[in-house]
Amino acid sequence: MAEEMQPTRIVLETGIPDIDPQRLAGMLRLAFPSASLLLVCQHLYEARWWSTLDALGPPEVQLRPFDPVVLAGPDGESADTGVLGRGEGVVPASLAASIAELIREGASATVYLSDGLHRKILYVVDGRLRFAASNHFEELFGRFLLERGVVTDVDLDWARQLQLTQGVQQGEALQKIGVFRERDLRTFLELQIREKFIRAFAPDTTLRWRIVEGGQFMPQRDGYSISAVDVLSEALARYVPRSESAPPVPGSLHLRLATPVTDHLVDGLRAALAPDALRAMSEGRPIDEIARAGALDAHQCTSLLKALELLAIAMPVQRLEQVDQSLLRQHLGTSSPIMVRGVDERTREIRARLADANARDPFALLRVPRSASLDEINEAADGALAHFGHPEYAQHLPLETSMQLAELMDELRRARDLLQDPAQREKAQRRIRHTMPVQALDTSKAEESFTEGRQLLAAGDFAHAVARLGDAVQLDGTRNDFRIWHAFAVHRTAAGDEERHQARRAVLRVLERQPDLDDAYFLLGRMYDAEGDPREAAEQYRMALSINDGHADARAALAALGPG
C-alpha cells in the first residue's frame, strides 16, 4: 500500500534559491527509487551534466532559459548593462565601480551574477567581500580544482556518484574519497571564492548582474571574508594594461589609467585601506609604516605592495625597492619573507620543504632511490601528488620549472589512474617508475649517460640509446636537451603512429618552454623526414636555421631534401 502511494514522477526545479539540486535529487532517488525524475534546468551546462549521468539512471531533463526576473532591476529595468539598487531608483554603473563603492562605503549587499549559462551570488558584508554557496556552481568548484591539478577527472566522476547516492556536496564528496582533508577544503573554497571576485572586475566581462543593498540572505554560517586589498590588487595586476607607447617615467611605472574600470579599481583599493594607511601612503611612507597604520597582515601587505608597484600611487617605486623587510617582519611578528602567506598547516609544511630543498632541487620531493621497491615508489608518488597538487605551489617556482613539474604530475596522475584497472596494473607500475626521478641530481652522471646515448644513436643502436638517454632525463629532469634527444630516440624505435605522435609531442612541449632551442626544431625535422613528410621536415629545418644560422646538421639535412 505504501508503495502505491509513492509518486511515480517527481519534478525538480533546479533554480530554487539556496537548494542544492544534486543533493535534493540524490535524496529523492533514495526515498523513491521507483519514481521517475524530471529536472527542469536553468542552464545548458547543468542539463548536459545531468544527461550524462548513468549511475542511477539518467533523469529526464528539460532546459528552460534563465529567469529574466531574477536579473531585472529593482524597478523593472533591464539588467543587461548592470544596475545598482539604491531603494530610491536604479543607478547605471559598472560592476567594478559598484563593488568598489560598496567597499568604500562599508555597505552590505548581495551581488547576483550570470553569464547566461551559470549563476552565482557574491555577498559584501560591511564592506568585506563574502560568499555563500551557490547551488549552480558546485560543478565549477570541481573544474577549479581540476585546472590546478588537485583532482582528476576520475576523482570527479567518483565524487558525482557519491553526491547522488549519499546526497552530499561536491567538496564533501571529494573529501570522502580521500582527495584532500577537511581542513584543506576550506582553503580551496576560499581560493575559488577569491578568484570569482577577481574575475568580476574584468573590464571585458559579459556578466549580467544586479546588486541589492542589504541583501535577501546574509550567510551566518562559516562565512568567508576575502581581503579587499588582495582582490583589488590582483585585479589591477591582471586587468590594467601597461602603456606601450608612453616613455617610462623615472622613479615610477607609467601606466595607462584611462578606462573607467581602472579608475574604479583604484578607488576600490583606496577604499579598502584604513584612513591612517591612506594618509601614510599619500605621504610616501615606507611599506612597513603603511602596513602598521592599516593593520595589514603579511599577505595583505604583499598584495598592497604589488598594487602600489603597479600603479605608483603617490609613491615612487624606488622607495618600494628600498623597503627594509626586517622592519616589516618585526611589525608582523614573523621571520618569514613578506611574500610568504601562511594559509594553513599544510601550506606551511610545503613551504618549509621548499625553503629547505627547492633552492637546490625543485624535484626533491619526487626523487626516489634507484633501488626503491614498487610500494616505496607508489608511496612517494602519493606524497608528491598531495604536495605538488596544492594550488599555490607553482607560485614559488620559476615558470620553466613549474611547467616541467606540471608535465611530470600529469604523467604521474595518468599512471596512477591506470592502477584502478587490474589488467593495466603492470603497465601503470612501469610508467610510475619511469616518471619518478631518481633520488640524487647527479649532473656528471647525467652528462655521461647523455653522451653515451648520443653515441649509440650515431651507431644506429636505437634501443640502447633510448635506455641511456632515458637515464639522463631521470638523473637530471631540468635539461631540455636531454628530453628532446630522448624523444627522438623513442621516435626511432616507435612501433606505431601513436608512439611517434607522443614523441613529437614531447619535443613540442619542450619548445613551449624554450622556443629558441634550435636542436628541437632540427630533431622534429628528422622525425617528419623519417615519416615521409619532406615538406614539414624542411619547415622544421628552416626554423632551426632561423634561430641558429650556423646549425650545420640542419643545413645539411635541408640540402639533402633537394629544391622545393
CORUR-V262830 format. One record per residue. N is the residue number from 1. RES is the residue in three letters. PHI is phi as a letter, one per 20 degrees, with the letter a starting at -180 (999 if undefined). OMEGA is omega as a letter, one per 20 degrees, with the letter a starting at -180 (* if undefined). Layout:
((N	RES	PHI	OMEGA) (N	RES	PHI	OMEGA))
This chain:
((1	MET	999	r) (2	ALA	f	a) (3	GLU	f	a) (4	GLU	f	a) (5	MET	e	r) (6	GLN	f	r) (7	PRO	f	r) (8	THR	e	a) (9	ARG	b	r) (10	ILE	d	r) (11	VAL	d	a) (12	LEU	d	r) (13	GLU	e	a) (14	THR	f	r) (15	GLY	e	r) (16	ILE	f	a) (17	PRO	g	r) (18	ASP	m	r) (19	ILE	d	r) (20	ASP	e	a) (21	PRO	f	a) (22	GLN	f	a) (23	ARG	f	a) (24	LEU	f	r) (25	ALA	f	r) (26	GLY	f	r) (27	MET	f	r) (28	LEU	f	r) (29	ARG	f	a) (30	LEU	f	a) (31	ALA	f	a) (32	PHE	c	a) (33	PRO	f	a) (34	SER	e	a) (35	ALA	e	r) (36	SER	e	a) (37	LEU	c	r) (38	LEU	d	r) (39	LEU	d	r) (40	VAL	d	a) (41	CYS	e	a) (42	GLN	e	r) (43	HIS	b	a) (44	LEU	f	a) (45	TYR	g	a) (46	GLU	f	r) (47	ALA	f	r) (48	ARG	f	a) (49	TRP	f	a) (50	TRP	f	a) (51	SER	f	a) (52	THR	e	a) (53	LEU	f	r) (54	ASP	c	a) (55	ALA	f	r) (56	LEU	d	a) (57	GLY	n	a) (58	PRO	f	r) (59	PRO	f	r) (60	GLU	f	a) (61	VAL	c	r) (62	GLN	d	a) (63	LEU	d	r) (64	ARG	c	a) (65	PRO	f	a) (66	PHE	f	a) (67	ASP	f	a) (68	PRO	f	a) (69	VAL	f	a) (70	VAL	f	a) (71	LEU	d	r) (72	ALA	e	r) (73	GLY	f	a) (74	PRO	g	r) (75	ASP	d	r) (76	GLY	n	a) (77	GLU	f	a) (78	SER	f	r) (79	ALA	d	a) (80	ASP	g	r) (81	THR	e	r) (82	GLY	n	r) (83	VAL	c	r) (84	LEU	d	a) (85	GLY	f	a) (86	ARG	c	a) (87	GLY	n	r) (88	GLU	e	a) (89	GLY	q	a) (90	VAL	d	a) (91	VAL	d	r) (92	PRO	f	a) (93	ALA	a	r) (94	SER	f	a) (95	LEU	f	r) (96	ALA	f	r) (97	ALA	f	a) (98	SER	f	r) (99	ILE	f	r) (100	ALA	f	r) (101	GLU	f	r) (102	LEU	f	r) (103	ILE	f	a) (104	ARG	f	a) (105	GLU	e	a) (106	GLY	m	a) (107	ALA	e	r) (108	SER	d	a) (109	ALA	b	r) (110	THR	d	a) (111	VAL	d	r) (112	TYR	e	a) (113	LEU	c	r) (114	SER	b	r) (115	ASP	d	a) (116	GLY	n	r) (117	LEU	d	a) (118	HIS	c	r) (119	ARG	c	r) (120	LYS	b	a) (121	ILE	c	r) (122	LEU	d	a) (123	TYR	d	r) (124	VAL	d	a) (125	VAL	c	a) (126	ASP	l	r) (127	GLY	m	r) (128	ARG	d	a) (129	LEU	e	a) (130	ARG	c	r) (131	PHE	b	r) (132	ALA	c	a) (133	ALA	g	r) (134	SER	d	a) (135	ASN	f	a) (136	HIS	e	a) (137	PHE	c	r) (138	GLU	f	a) (139	GLU	f	a) (140	LEU	f	r) (141	PHE	f	r) (142	GLY	f	r) (143	ARG	f	r) (144	PHE	g	r) (145	LEU	f	a) (146	LEU	f	a) (147	GLU	f	a) (148	ARG	e	r) (149	GLY	m	a) (150	VAL	f	a) (151	VAL	c	r) (152	THR	d	r) (153	ASP	f	r) (154	VAL	f	r) (155	ASP	g	a) (156	LEU	f	r) (157	ASP	f	r) (158	TRP	f	a) (159	ALA	f	r) (160	ARG	f	r) (161	GLN	f	r) (162	LEU	f	r) (163	GLN	g	a) (164	LEU	f	a) (165	THR	f	a) (166	GLN	d	r) (167	GLY	m	a) (168	VAL	d	r) (169	GLN	f	a) (170	GLN	f	r) (171	GLY	f	r) (172	GLU	f	r) (173	ALA	f	r) (174	LEU	f	r) (175	GLN	f	a) (176	LYS	f	a) (177	ILE	e	r) (178	GLY	n	r) (179	VAL	f	r) (180	PHE	b	a) (181	ARG	e	a) (182	GLU	g	a) (183	ARG	f	r) (184	ASP	f	a) (185	LEU	g	a) (186	ARG	f	r) (187	THR	f	a) (188	PHE	f	r) (189	LEU	f	a) (190	GLU	f	r) (191	LEU	f	r) (192	GLN	f	r) (193	ILE	f	r) (194	ARG	g	a) (195	GLU	f	a) (196	LYS	f	r) (197	PHE	f	a) (198	ILE	f	a) (199	ARG	f	r) (200	ALA	f	a) (201	PHE	e	a) (202	ALA	f	a) (203	PRO	f	a) (204	ASP	e	a) (205	THR	f	r) (206	THR	d	a) (207	LEU	f	r) (208	ARG	e	a) (209	TRP	b	r) (210	ARG	b	r) (211	ILE	c	r) (212	VAL	d	a) (213	GLU	f	a) (214	GLY	n	r) (215	GLY	m	r) (216	GLN	e	a) (217	PHE	b	r) (218	MET	d	a) (219	PRO	f	r) (220	GLN	e	a) (221	ARG	e	r) (222	ASP	l	r) (223	GLY	f	r) (224	TYR	e	r) (225	SER	d	a) (226	ILE	e	a) (227	SER	f	r) (228	ALA	f	r) (229	VAL	g	a) (230	ASP	f	a) (231	VAL	f	a) (232	LEU	f	r) (233	SER	f	r) (234	GLU	f	r) (235	ALA	f	r) (236	LEU	f	a) (237	ALA	f	a) (238	ARG	e	a) (239	TYR	d	r) (240	VAL	e	a) (241	PRO	f	r) (242	ARG	f	r) (243	SER	f	r) (244	GLU	e	a) (245	SER	e	a) (246	ALA	f	r) (247	PRO	f	r) (248	PRO	f	r) (249	VAL	e	a) (250	PRO	g	r) (251	GLY	n	r) (252	SER	b	r) (253	LEU	d	a) (254	HIS	e	a) (255	LEU	c	r) (256	ARG	e	a) (257	LEU	d	a) (258	ALA	e	a) (259	THR	f	r) (260	PRO	g	a) (261	VAL	g	a) (262	THR	f	r) (263	ASP	g	a) (264	HIS	f	r) (265	LEU	f	r) (266	VAL	f	r) (267	ASP	g	a) (268	GLY	f	r) (269	LEU	f	r) (270	ARG	f	a) (271	ALA	f	a) (272	ALA	f	a) (273	LEU	e	r) (274	ALA	f	a) (275	PRO	g	r) (276	ASP	f	r) (277	ALA	f	r) (278	LEU	f	a) (279	ARG	f	r) (280	ALA	f	r) (281	MET	f	a) (282	SER	f	r) (283	GLU	e	r) (284	GLY	m	a) (285	ARG	f	r) (286	PRO	f	a) (287	ILE	f	a) (288	ASP	f	r) (289	GLU	f	r) (290	ILE	f	r) (291	ALA	f	a) (292	ARG	f	a) (293	ALA	f	a) (294	GLY	e	a) (295	ALA	l	a) (296	LEU	e	r) (297	ASP	e	a) (298	ALA	f	a) (299	HIS	f	r) (300	GLN	f	r) (301	CYS	f	r) (302	THR	f	r) (303	SER	f	r) (304	LEU	f	r) (305	LEU	g	r) (306	LYS	f	a) (307	ALA	f	a) (308	LEU	f	r) (309	GLU	f	a) (310	LEU	f	a) (311	LEU	d	a) (312	ALA	l	a) (313	ILE	f	r) (314	ALA	l	a) (315	MET	b	a) (316	PRO	f	a) (317	VAL	f	a) (318	GLN	f	r) (319	ARG	f	r) (320	LEU	f	a) (321	GLU	f	a) (322	GLN	e	a) (323	VAL	g	r) (324	ASP	e	a) (325	GLN	f	r) (326	SER	f	r) (327	LEU	f	r) (328	LEU	f	a) (329	ARG	f	r) (330	GLN	f	r) (331	HIS	f	a) (332	LEU	e	r) (333	GLY	m	a) (334	THR	c	r) (335	SER	e	a) (336	SER	e	r) (337	PRO	f	a) (338	ILE	f	r) (339	MET	f	a) (340	VAL	e	r) (341	ARG	d	r) (342	GLY	e	a) (343	VAL	f	a) (344	ASP	b	a) (345	GLU	f	a) (346	ARG	f	r) (347	THR	f	r) (348	ARG	f	r) (349	GLU	f	r) (350	ILE	f	a) (351	ARG	f	r) (352	ALA	f	r) (353	ARG	f	r) (354	LEU	f	a) (355	ALA	f	a) (356	ASP	e	a) (357	ALA	d	a) (358	ASN	f	r) (359	ALA	f	r) (360	ARG	e	a) (361	ASP	b	a) (362	PRO	f	a) (363	PHE	d	a) (364	ALA	g	a) (365	LEU	f	a) (366	LEU	e	a) (367	ARG	f	r) (368	VAL	c	r) (369	PRO	f	r) (370	ARG	g	a) (371	SER	e	a) (372	ALA	f	r) (373	SER	f	r) (374	LEU	f	r) (375	ASP	f	r) (376	GLU	f	r) (377	ILE	f	r) (378	ASN	f	r) (379	GLU	f	r) (380	ALA	f	r) (381	ALA	f	r) (382	ASP	g	r) (383	GLY	f	r) (384	ALA	f	r) (385	LEU	f	a) (386	ALA	f	a) (387	HIS	e	a) (388	PHE	f	r) (389	GLY	f	a) (390	HIS	f	a) (391	PRO	f	a) (392	GLU	e	a) (393	TYR	f	a) (394	ALA	f	r) (395	GLN	f	a) (396	HIS	d	a) (397	LEU	c	r) (398	PRO	g	a) (399	LEU	g	a) (400	GLU	f	r) (401	THR	f	a) (402	SER	f	r) (403	MET	f	r) (404	GLN	f	a) (405	LEU	f	r) (406	ALA	f	r) (407	GLU	f	r) (408	LEU	f	a) (409	MET	f	r) (410	ASP	f	r) (411	GLU	f	a) (412	LEU	f	r) (413	ARG	f	r) (414	ARG	f	r) (415	ALA	f	r) (416	ARG	f	r) (417	ASP	f	r) (418	LEU	f	a) (419	LEU	f	a) (420	GLN	f	a) (421	ASP	d	a) (422	PRO	g	a) (423	ALA	f	a) (424	GLN	d	a) (425	ARG	f	a) (426	GLU	f	r) (427	LYS	f	r) (428	ALA	f	a) (429	GLN	f	r) (430	ARG	f	a) (431	ARG	f	r) (432	ILE	f	r) (433	ARG	f	a) (434	HIS	f	a) (435	THR	f	a) (436	MET	f	r) (437	PRO	f	r) (438	VAL	f	a) (439	GLN	f	a) (440	ALA	e	r) (441	LEU	e	a) (442	ASP	d	a) (443	THR	f	a) (444	SER	f	r) (445	LYS	f	r) (446	ALA	f	r) (447	GLU	f	r) (448	GLU	f	r) (449	SER	f	a) (450	PHE	f	r) (451	THR	f	r) (452	GLU	f	r) (453	GLY	f	r) (454	ARG	f	r) (455	GLN	f	r) (456	LEU	f	r) (457	LEU	f	a) (458	ALA	f	a) (459	ALA	e	r) (460	GLY	n	r) (461	ASP	e	a) (462	PHE	f	a) (463	ALA	f	r) (464	HIS	f	r) (465	ALA	f	r) (466	VAL	g	a) (467	ALA	f	a) (468	ARG	f	r) (469	LEU	f	r) (470	GLY	f	r) (471	ASP	f	a) (472	ALA	f	r) (473	VAL	f	r) (474	GLN	f	a) (475	LEU	f	r) (476	ASP	b	a) (477	GLY	f	a) (478	THR	e	a) (479	ARG	e	r) (480	ASN	f	r) (481	ASP	f	r) (482	PHE	f	a) (483	ARG	f	a) (484	ILE	f	r) (485	TRP	f	r) (486	HIS	f	r) (487	ALA	f	r) (488	PHE	f	r) (489	ALA	f	r) (490	VAL	f	r) (491	HIS	f	a) (492	ARG	f	a) (493	THR	d	a) (494	ALA	f	a) (495	ALA	e	a) (496	GLY	b	a) (497	ASP	f	a) (498	GLU	f	r) (499	GLU	f	r) (500	ARG	f	r) (501	HIS	f	r) (502	GLN	f	r) (503	ALA	f	r) (504	ARG	f	r) (505	ARG	f	r) (506	ALA	f	r) (507	VAL	f	r) (508	LEU	f	r) (509	ARG	f	r) (510	VAL	f	r) (511	LEU	f	r) (512	GLU	f	a) (513	ARG	e	a) (514	GLN	c	a) (515	PRO	f	a) (516	ASP	d	a) (517	LEU	e	a) (518	ASP	f	a) (519	ASP	f	a) (520	ALA	f	r) (521	TYR	f	r) (522	PHE	g	a) (523	LEU	f	r) (524	LEU	f	r) (525	GLY	g	r) (526	ARG	f	r) (527	MET	f	r) (528	TYR	f	r) (529	ASP	g	a) (530	ALA	f	a) (531	GLU	e	r) (532	GLY	m	r) (533	ASP	c	a) (534	PRO	f	a) (535	ARG	f	r) (536	GLU	f	r) (537	ALA	f	a) (538	ALA	f	r) (539	GLU	f	a) (540	GLN	f	r) (541	TYR	f	r) (542	ARG	f	r) (543	MET	f	r) (544	ALA	f	a) (545	LEU	f	r) (546	SER	f	r) (547	ILE	e	a) (548	ASN	c	a) (549	ASP	f	a) (550	GLY	e	a) (551	HIS	f	a) (552	ALA	f	a) (553	ASP	f	r) (554	ALA	f	r) (555	ARG	f	r) (556	ALA	f	a) (557	ALA	f	r) (558	LEU	f	r) (559	ALA	f	a) (560	ALA	f	r) (561	LEU	f	r) (562	GLY	n	a) (563	PRO	f	r) (564	GLY	n	*))
